[in-house]
Amino acid sequence: MSDPEQIDAVRRRWHGICGAFVLLSHLHGIDIVDIHASGTPMRLDIETWCSVTLVEGPGAPVAAIRSMPPSGDVLTAALEGDVAAIAADIGDAIDALRRRRARVLDHDRQAAEATLREMATSTGWCCDGVGGRAPLTAAFRDDVDRVRGRLIRLDRANGDPAAARFTLVCEIGSLRYAETLAVLAALRGVGARAQATLSPN
């Protein structure tokens, strides 16, 4: 597609399809807070393991539904016909990719994912899903979606989480000046304690 008007029309229609999918996502076991929309044309990220994007060419535009590694499958859905039906097709593709992904994950991988999920939920966070090949990553957030982050397991350490290493990436929004200083000071304290733990006596 090279005609700007045609491209604009396709993207407007795609935006409507994405909105229709979000409205019916609960029918596919997806919590609306686990769907993150971004970009132009719109991209939908489902938890941390699946993405839905518009492929504009060559040929007729289609929806590409991708499962992140280790399965790494891609399914497509045509964009012709009723918007609600297309949104349902995208949901069906996600269901199929979820089943394929479950078959690919080995026992160690399932245990590692369960560990990350438990680390987040046992400390009071909502876990938005676990995904990735290496490193393995869990997305987490607070109840009001003010704090978001990723918990990354850098190695499996032969299946022992106590011997593994982790990285935390956190984003906190809408902080006032004093709150920002308090968070910065707390992070310095965490860094100092970590350094003391790792340093030899």
Secondary structure as UniProt FT lines:
FT   HELIX           4..24
FT   HELIX           25..28
FT   HELIX           32..34
FT   STRAND          35..38
FT   TURN            39..42
FT   STRAND          43..46
FT   TURN            47..49
FT   STRAND          50..55
FT   STRAND          62..67
FT   TURN            69..71
FT   STRAND          74..78
FT   HELIX           83..104
FT   HELIX           107..122
FT   TURN            123..124
FT   STRAND          126..131
FT   STRAND          136..141
FT   TURN            143..144
FT   STRAND          147..153
FT   HELIX           157..159
FT   HELIX           161..163
FT   STRAND          166..172
FT   HELIX           177..198
//
